[in-house]
Amino acid sequence: MSSVVHRHIELNRIDVGNPPSSRNGNKWKDFQIYFHDFANLPSGRGQSTESQDFECNGPQWRLVVYPGGHRIAQEGYVSVFLKPCSPGTATITVDVNILNKFGNTRFDRPIDINTFDTNRSAMCGSHNMIKRSDILDPSKNLLDDNGTLAFIVSIKEEETEAKPTAFVPNNPFLNMIQEKFLDEETADVCFEVSSSEIEEDRSKRSRSSTSFYAHRSILQICAPMLASLFESNEDRPVRAASITDVSPDIFRHLLFYVYGGRVPEEDLKAHAKGIIDAADRYSIVNLKLKAEAVYVKETDITMDNAIDNLLYADAKNLALLKEAVMDFLAENTEEASEKISFSDVPGHIMKDLMVAVSRSKKTKQGNQDDNNFAIIRVSELRKKLDEKGLNVDGSRETMIEALRSSAAWVALHVVL
């Protein structure tokens, strides 16, 4: 992870008369970005410091500086990149230069990124822009009297013209699948989901069941564990399976998600734990993670509920919830040690607490390494796994091991 610091200053220019054309008559937008106390920024190889976002031509951008060089930079060089921070594709023409303490540009020819297509590259710039020793050399006059290093980012402003676009309907496949949800006529399997009901005299409970018709072919692809509930050798037009550990309302959300549907946000908030439990039980991973994210967002971790949430997160492999609890404990260590009993907490959880404490210290120091799997955030771990097509479910340790195994496999095959 990289630290995000420093403000940018957009130059506001006022012209009197018609200004002369420059750069073939194109309009450019300049941003001055200041990295204060440059000498003391994290300077290990692969450690970066990022500017705040700035906008040009619609998308948001960010300047990323590696004071000690990117992983593949030459020894002793500073790496500088422009990073897109908005979804979608944008192609821009840009160059990046350094301003010395007198406000003059350092290079006759700056980093010329030219046409940068965000759909093809996550960042673009220079691995070896300038030697770190040159920046720190007082005779070069690159740092101002306060130790600040200034960059100027120039982006060509694109003229947007309204062009008529042809209407093309979306791929109808998802809608066609959702139309088969609970379609009894074409279904070949049926879930009988039972729920308990209290009699009027409140002395007995009876069970009623709700039928949910489905298609085994869809279940085999999207929910194999649900598909496995049906015996393949049953000689019946519609095979049946009984579900007694999930309420009909929750199961409906679960099955609709399997068919490509979306669970409304309000239902996720109201039934987060029920959806987590059902999705975990039947291995509907993405729905489980969605409900977990909502639960974490809506739950205030306190001294009274921290341990309950921690044990629940450990039991269900809810790494994001566990991280939230650990962050709370790391920020309140003294109070937690006095008010919370850890006697019921399994020993293996203490490693997560140590990670949270370490991450908290590094964050306060502005010293984070985006290549250190041991302390990066759960969401970033899941993102890296998803980008590699790997399973995003599991504990922090499981996810880290999967990433390391994947990296080792790639390295082995590159060598071979």
C-alpha positions as CSV (number, residue, x, y, z in Angstrom):
1,M,0.0,0.0,0.0
2,S,1.2,3.5,-0.6
3,S,0.7,6.6,1.5
4,V,-1.5,9.4,0.0
5,V,-0.3,12.8,1.1
6,H,0.2,16.3,-0.1
7,R,-2.1,18.7,-1.9
8,H,-2.0,19.8,-5.5
9,I,-2.3,23.3,-6.7
10,E,-4.0,24.0,-10.0
11,L,-2.6,27.1,-11.7
12,N,-5.3,29.6,-12.4
13,R,-4.2,31.9,-15.3
14,I,-5.8,35.2,-16.3
15,D,-4.9,36.4,-19.8
16,V,-5.1,40.0,-21.1
17,G,-5.4,40.0,-24.8
18,N,-5.0,36.9,-27.0
19,P,-2.3,34.6,-25.7
20,P,0.1,33.1,-28.2
21,S,-0.5,29.5,-29.3
22,S,1.8,26.8,-27.9
23,R,2.3,23.1,-28.6
24,N,0.7,23.3,-32.1
25,G,-2.2,25.4,-30.8
26,N,-3.5,22.8,-28.3
27,K,-4.8,23.8,-24.9
28,W,-3.0,22.2,-21.9
29,K,-3.9,22.1,-18.3
30,D,-1.1,22.4,-15.8
31,F,-1.0,21.0,-12.2
32,Q,1.7,21.8,-9.7
33,I,2.1,19.0,-7.1
34,Y,4.2,19.4,-4.0
35,F,5.9,16.6,-2.1
36,H,6.9,18.2,1.2
37,D,9.9,16.9,3.3
38,F,10.9,14.8,0.3
39,A,14.1,13.5,2.0
40,N,12.1,11.8,4.8
41,L,9.4,10.2,2.6
42,P,9.4,6.3,2.7
43,S,12.3,5.5,0.3
44,G,12.6,1.7,0.4
45,R,12.4,0.0,-3.0
46,G,8.8,-0.4,-4.0
47,Q,7.5,2.1,-1.5
48,S,5.5,4.9,-3.0
49,T,3.8,8.2,-2.0
50,E,0.8,9.4,-3.9
51,S,-0.8,12.8,-4.5
52,Q,-4.4,13.5,-3.9
53,D,-6.7,13.1,-7.0
54,F,-7.0,15.8,-9.6
55,E,-9.4,16.0,-12.5
56,C,-8.8,16.6,-16.2
57,N,-10.9,15.7,-19.2
58,G,-13.4,14.0,-16.9
59,P,-11.4,11.2,-15.1
60,Q,-9.5,11.6,-11.9
61,W,-5.7,11.2,-11.8
62,R,-3.0,10.8,-9.2
63,L,0.8,11.3,-9.3
64,V,2.7,8.4,-7.8
65,V,6.3,8.9,-6.7
66,Y,8.7,6.1,-5.6
67,P,11.5,8.0,-3.8
68,G,13.6,4.8,-3.6
69,G,12.6,3.5,-7.0
70,H,10.1,1.1,-8.3
71,R,10.9,-2.6,-8.0
72,I,12.4,-2.8,-11.4
73,A,14.0,0.7,-11.4
74,Q,17.8,1.2,-11.6
75,E,19.5,1.5,-8.2
76,G,19.4,5.0,-6.9
77,Y,16.7,6.4,-9.2
78,V,13.4,7.9,-8.4
79,S,10.4,6.5,-10.3
80,V,7.4,8.7,-11.2
81,F,4.1,7.6,-12.7
82,L,0.6,8.9,-13.5
83,K,-2.2,6.7,-12.3
84,P,-5.9,6.8,-13.3
85,C,-8.3,6.7,-10.4
86,S,-11.6,6.6,-12.3
87,P,-13.3,3.5,-13.8
88,G,-13.5,3.1,-17.6
89,T,-11.1,4.0,-20.4
90,A,-9.5,7.4,-21.0
91,T,-6.7,8.3,-23.5
92,I,-4.7,11.4,-22.7
93,T,-1.6,13.2,-23.8
94,V,0.5,14.3,-20.8
95,D,4.0,15.1,-19.7
96,V,5.6,15.4,-16.3
97,N,8.5,17.6,-15.2
98,I,10.2,18.8,-12.1
99,L,10.3,22.4,-11.0
100,N,13.4,23.7,-9.3
101,K,13.4,26.1,-6.3
102,F,13.3,29.0,-8.7
103,G,10.2,27.7,-10.5
104,N,12.0,26.6,-13.7
105,T,11.5,23.2,-15.2
106,R,14.4,20.7,-14.6
107,F,14.3,18.8,-17.9
108,D,14.5,20.2,-21.4
109,R,12.4,17.1,-22.4
110,P,10.2,15.9,-19.6
111,I,8.6,12.5,-19.2
112,D,6.4,12.4,-22.4
113,I,3.7,9.9,-21.7
114,N,1.8,11.0,-24.8
115,T,-1.3,8.9,-25.5
116,F,-1.9,7.0,-22.2
117,D,-4.7,4.4,-22.6
118,T,-6.0,3.5,-19.1
119,N,-7.6,0.4,-20.5
120,R,-4.1,-1.0,-21.3
121,S,-2.0,0.2,-18.5
122,A,-2.6,0.7,-14.8
123,M,0.1,3.4,-14.5
124,C,2.4,5.1,-17.0
125,G,5.6,7.1,-16.5
126,S,9.3,6.6,-15.9
127,H,11.0,4.0,-13.8
128,N,14.3,6.0,-13.9
129,M,13.3,9.7,-13.9
130,I,16.1,11.2,-11.9
131,K,18.7,10.1,-9.4
132,R,17.7,10.5,-5.8
133,S,21.1,11.9,-5.0
134,D,20.6,14.7,-7.5
135,I,17.3,15.7,-5.8
136,L,19.0,15.8,-2.4
137,D,22.1,17.7,-3.7
138,P,21.7,21.3,-2.5
139,S,23.8,22.5,-5.5
140,K,21.1,21.2,-7.9
141,N,18.5,23.6,-6.3
142,L,15.7,21.1,-6.9
143,L,14.3,21.2,-3.3
144,D,13.1,24.5,-2.0
145,D,14.3,25.9,1.4
146,N,11.7,23.7,3.2
147,G,12.8,20.5,1.5
148,T,9.8,20.4,-0.9
149,L,10.0,18.8,-4.3
150,A,7.6,20.2,-6.9
151,F,6.3,18.5,-10.0
152,I,4.4,20.0,-12.9
153,V,1.9,17.7,-14.7
154,S,0.7,19.0,-18.1
155,I,-2.3,17.3,-19.6
156,K,-3.7,18.2,-23.1
157,E,-7.3,19.3,-22.8
158,E,-9.5,17.3,-25.1
159,E,-12.4,18.9,-26.9
160,T,-15.6,17.0,-26.4
161,E,-18.0,16.9,-29.2
162,A,-21.4,15.4,-29.0
163,K,-21.5,12.6,-31.5
164,P,-24.6,10.5,-32.2
165,T,-24.2,7.0,-31.1
166,A,-26.0,4.0,-32.3
167,F,-28.3,2.2,-29.9
168,V,-27.3,-1.4,-29.3
169,P,-29.4,-3.5,-26.8
170,N,-27.5,-5.2,-24.0
171,N,-26.8,-8.9,-24.2
172,P,-30.2,-10.5,-23.1
173,F,-28.6,-13.6,-21.6
174,L,-28.9,-12.4,-17.9
175,N,-32.5,-11.3,-18.3
176,M,-33.3,-14.6,-20.0
177,I,-31.8,-16.5,-17.1
178,Q,-33.6,-14.4,-14.5
179,E,-36.9,-15.0,-16.3
180,K,-36.5,-18.7,-15.4
181,F,-36.3,-17.9,-11.7
182,L,-39.0,-20.0,-10.0
183,D,-40.4,-21.1,-13.4
184,E,-42.2,-24.3,-12.5
185,E,-42.9,-25.2,-16.1
186,T,-39.3,-25.6,-17.1
187,A,-37.8,-26.6,-13.7
188,D,-36.4,-30.0,-13.0
189,V,-35.7,-29.7,-9.3
190,C,-37.5,-28.2,-6.3
191,F,-36.4,-27.0,-2.9
192,E,-38.9,-27.5,0.0
193,V,-37.8,-24.9,2.5
194,S,-39.3,-25.4,5.9
195,S,-40.0,-22.7,8.5
196,S,-41.3,-23.0,12.1
197,E,-44.6,-21.4,13.0
198,I,-45.9,-20.7,16.5
199,E,-49.5,-21.9,17.2
200,E,-52.0,-19.5,18.6
201,D,-51.7,-21.0,22.1
202,R,-47.9,-20.5,21.7
203,S,-47.5,-24.0,23.2
204,K,-46.5,-25.9,20.0
205,R,-44.6,-25.3,16.9
206,S,-45.6,-26.5,13.5
207,R,-43.6,-26.5,10.3
208,S,-44.7,-25.2,6.9
209,S,-42.7,-25.4,3.7
210,T,-42.3,-23.2,0.7
211,S,-41.5,-24.6,-2.7
212,F,-38.7,-23.1,-4.8
213,Y,-38.5,-24.5,-8.3
214,A,-35.1,-24.4,-10.0
215,H,-32.9,-25.8,-12.8
216,R,-30.2,-28.2,-12.0
217,S,-28.0,-27.1,-14.9
218,I,-27.9,-23.6,-13.6
219,L,-27.2,-24.8,-10.0
220,Q,-24.4,-27.0,-11.2
221,I,-22.6,-24.0,-12.7
222,C,-23.5,-21.3,-10.1
223,A,-24.2,-23.2,-6.9
224,P,-22.7,-26.7,-7.0
225,M,-23.4,-27.4,-3.4
226,L,-27.1,-26.8,-3.9
227,A,-27.0,-28.9,-7.0
228,S,-25.4,-31.8,-5.0
229,L,-28.5,-32.0,-2.8
230,F,-30.4,-33.8,-5.6
231,E,-29.7,-37.5,-6.4
232,S,-28.9,-37.8,-10.1
233,N,-30.5,-41.3,-10.3
234,E,-34.0,-40.2,-9.1
235,D,-36.6,-41.3,-11.6
236,R,-38.9,-38.3,-11.2
237,P,-39.8,-35.4,-13.5
238,V,-38.9,-33.0,-10.7
239,R,-36.5,-34.0,-8.0
240,A,-37.0,-32.6,-4.5
241,A,-34.7,-31.6,-1.7
242,S,-35.5,-30.4,1.8
243,I,-34.0,-27.3,3.3
244,T,-34.5,-26.9,7.0
245,D,-31.6,-24.7,8.1
246,V,-32.5,-21.5,6.1
247,S,-35.7,-19.5,6.3
248,P,-37.8,-19.2,3.1
249,D,-37.2,-15.4,2.9
250,I,-33.4,-15.8,3.1
251,F,-33.4,-18.7,0.7
252,R,-35.3,-16.7,-1.9
253,H,-32.6,-14.1,-1.8
254,L,-30.0,-16.8,-2.1
255,L,-31.6,-18.5,-5.1
256,F,-32.3,-15.3,-6.9
257,Y,-28.7,-14.3,-6.5
258,V,-27.7,-17.6,-8.1
259,Y,-29.9,-16.7,-11.1
260,G,-28.0,-13.4,-11.5
261,G,-30.3,-11.3,-9.4
262,R,-29.4,-8.6,-6.9
263,V,-30.4,-8.5,-3.3
264,P,-31.8,-5.0,-2.4
265,E,-29.6,-3.0,-0.1
266,E,-32.3,-2.7,2.5
267,D,-32.7,-6.5,2.7
268,L,-29.0,-6.9,3.0
269,K,-28.9,-4.5,5.9
270,A,-31.9,-6.1,7.6
271,H,-30.8,-9.7,7.1
272,A,-27.0,-9.5,6.8
273,K,-26.2,-12.3,9.3
274,G,-28.9,-14.6,7.9
275,I,-27.7,-14.1,4.4
276,I,-24.1,-14.6,5.5
277,D,-24.9,-17.8,7.3
278,A,-26.9,-19.2,4.3
279,A,-24.4,-18.2,1.7
280,D,-21.5,-19.6,3.8
281,R,-23.4,-22.9,4.3
282,Y,-24.1,-23.4,0.6
283,S,-20.9,-21.7,-0.7
284,I,-22.4,-18.7,-2.5
285,V,-19.2,-16.8,-2.0
286,N,-19.8,-13.5,-3.6
287,L,-23.2,-13.0,-1.9
288,K,-21.5,-13.9,1.4
289,L,-18.8,-11.2,0.8
290,K,-21.5,-8.7,-0.2
291,A,-23.5,-9.2,2.9
292,E,-20.3,-9.1,5.0
293,A,-19.4,-5.7,3.5
294,V,-22.8,-4.4,4.4
295,Y,-22.7,-5.8,7.9
296,V,-19.2,-4.2,8.5
297,K,-20.5,-0.9,7.2
298,E,-23.6,-0.9,9.3
299,T,-22.1,-2.3,12.6
300,D,-20.3,-0.1,15.1
301,I,-17.6,-2.2,16.9
302,T,-17.7,-1.5,20.6
303,M,-16.1,-3.0,23.7
304,D,-19.4,-4.8,24.3
305,N,-19.7,-6.6,21.0
306,A,-16.0,-6.8,19.8
307,I,-15.5,-10.4,21.0
308,D,-18.8,-11.7,19.7
309,N,-18.1,-10.2,16.3
310,L,-14.6,-11.6,16.3
311,L,-15.7,-15.1,17.1
312,Y,-18.5,-14.9,14.5
313,A,-16.0,-13.7,11.9
314,D,-13.6,-16.5,12.7
315,A,-16.3,-19.1,12.5
316,K,-17.6,-17.9,9.1
317,N,-14.2,-16.9,7.6
318,L,-15.3,-13.3,7.4
319,A,-11.8,-11.7,7.0
320,L,-13.2,-8.2,6.4
321,L,-15.2,-8.3,9.7
322,K,-12.3,-9.8,11.5
323,E,-10.1,-7.0,10.2
324,A,-12.6,-4.3,11.4
325,V,-12.6,-5.8,14.9
326,M,-8.8,-6.1,15.0
327,D,-8.4,-2.5,13.9
328,F,-10.7,-1.4,16.7
329,L,-8.7,-3.4,19.2
330,A,-5.4,-2.1,17.9
331,E,-6.6,1.5,18.3
332,N,-8.0,0.9,21.8
333,T,-5.4,-1.6,23.2
334,E,-5.3,-0.2,26.8
335,E,-9.1,0.0,27.2
336,A,-9.6,-3.3,25.6
337,S,-7.1,-5.0,27.9
338,E,-9.0,-3.7,30.9
339,K,-12.6,-4.3,29.8
340,I,-12.5,-7.3,27.5
341,S,-11.9,-11.0,28.4
342,F,-9.9,-12.9,25.7
343,S,-10.3,-16.2,27.5
344,D,-12.6,-17.6,24.8
345,V,-10.5,-16.3,21.8
346,P,-8.6,-19.0,19.9
347,G,-4.9,-18.6,19.9
348,H,-4.5,-18.4,16.1
349,I,-6.5,-15.1,16.1
350,M,-3.7,-13.3,17.9
351,K,-1.7,-13.2,14.7
352,D,-4.4,-11.1,13.1
353,L,-4.2,-8.7,16.1
354,M,-0.5,-8.4,15.7
355,V,-1.0,-7.6,12.0
356,A,-3.5,-4.9,12.9
357,V,-1.2,-3.3,15.4
358,S,1.7,-3.4,12.9
359,R,-0.4,-1.9,10.1
360,S,-1.7,0.9,12.5
361,K,1.9,1.9,13.3
362,K,3.0,1.9,9.7
363,T,0.0,4.0,8.7
364,K,0.7,6.6,11.3
365,Q,4.3,6.7,10.2
366,G,3.3,7.0,6.5
367,N,5.4,3.9,5.8
368,Q,3.4,1.3,3.9
369,D,4.7,-1.2,1.4
370,D,2.3,-2.2,-1.4
371,N,4.1,-5.5,-1.8
372,N,3.9,-6.7,1.8
373,F,1.1,-9.2,1.8
374,A,1.3,-9.6,5.6
375,I,-0.1,-6.1,6.3
376,I,-2.2,-5.1,3.3
377,R,-5.9,-4.7,3.7
378,V,-8.3,-7.6,3.2
379,S,-10.1,-5.8,0.3
380,E,-6.8,-5.4,-1.5
381,L,-6.0,-9.1,-1.0
382,R,-9.4,-10.1,-2.4
383,K,-8.9,-7.8,-5.3
384,K,-5.5,-9.3,-6.1
385,L,-7.0,-12.8,-5.9
386,D,-10.0,-11.9,-8.1
387,E,-7.7,-10.4,-10.7
388,K,-5.8,-13.7,-10.9
389,G,-9.0,-15.8,-11.1
390,L,-8.4,-17.3,-7.6
391,N,-10.9,-18.0,-4.8
392,V,-11.5,-14.9,-2.7
393,D,-13.1,-16.7,0.2
394,G,-11.1,-17.7,3.3
395,S,-9.0,-16.3,6.1
396,R,-6.2,-13.8,5.6
397,E,-3.7,-16.6,5.9
398,T,-5.5,-18.6,3.2
399,M,-5.6,-15.7,0.8
400,I,-1.9,-14.8,1.3
401,E,-0.9,-18.4,0.8
402,A,-2.9,-18.5,-2.4
403,L,-1.3,-15.3,-3.7
404,R,2.2,-16.5,-2.9
405,S,1.6,-19.9,-4.4
406,S,0.3,-18.2,-7.6
407,A,3.4,-15.9,-7.7
408,A,5.7,-18.9,-7.2
409,W,3.9,-20.8,-10.0
410,V,4.3,-17.9,-12.4
411,A,8.0,-17.5,-11.5
412,L,8.7,-21.2,-12.0
413,H,7.0,-21.2,-15.5
414,V,8.8,-18.0,-16.5
415,V,12.1,-19.7,-15.7
416,L,11.1,-22.9,-17.5
